[in-house]
């Protein structure tokens, strides 16, 4: 799996995950889904939508695969 999410993008996703988690607790529980997806994509460094679109925010996405 290629890493296609850069450091800044990961930080933004984690901040948004916290916002959506707050919204899930106060407004509607459906926001948990968005929060979980944001955390998972930030943790893995891989976004399926980015892969489909062929884009990347990772400066080291020159074909290297991420090693676990």
C-alpha positions in Angstrom: 0.0 0.0 0.0 1.5 3.3 -1.1 1.5 6.2 1.4 -0.5 9.0 -0.2 -1.3 11.2 2.8 1.3 13.7 3.9 2.1 15.0 7.4 0.1 18.2 7.2 -2.9 16.2 5.7 -2.6 13.7 8.6 -2.7 16.5 11.2 -5.7 18.1 9.5 -7.5 14.8 9.5 -6.9 14.2 13.2 -8.1 17.7 14.1 -11.2 17.1 11.9 -11.7 13.8 13.6 -11.8 15.5 17.0 -14.4 18.0 15.7 -16.5 15.2 14.2 -16.3 13.2 17.4 -17.5 16.2 19.4 -20.4 16.7 16.9 -21.2 13.0 17.3 -21.5 13.4 21.0 -23.6 16.6 20.8 -25.5 16.7 17.6 -25.9 13.3 15.8 -24.3 9.9 16.2 -23.7 9.6 12.5 -20.7 11.9 12.7 -18.8 9.0 14.4 -18.4 7.3 11.0 -16.6 10.4 9.6 -14.4 10.7 12.7 -13.4 7.0 12.5 -12.6 7.2 8.8 -10.5 10.3 9.4 -8.5 8.7 12.2 -7.9 5.5 10.2 -6.7 7.3 7.1 -4.4 9.5 9.2 -3.0 6.5 11.0 -2.4 4.4 7.9 -1.3 7.3 5.7 -3.4 6.0 2.9 -6.6 7.4 1.5 -8.7 5.3 -1.0 -10.2 8.4 -2.6 -6.7 9.8 -3.2 -5.7 6.5 -4.8 -8.7 6.5 -7.1 -8.1 10.1 -8.2 -4.4 9.5 -8.6 -3.4 12.3 -6.2 -1.1 12.5 -3.2 -0.2 15.0 -0.5 2.8 12.9 0.5 6.2 14.2 -0.7 7.7 10.7 -0.6 5.1 9.1 -2.8 7.5 8.3 -5.6 6.4 4.6 -5.7 7.7 3.6 -2.4 5.5 1.3 -0.3 5.0 1.9 3.4 6.7 -0.8 5.5 4.7 -1.8 8.6 
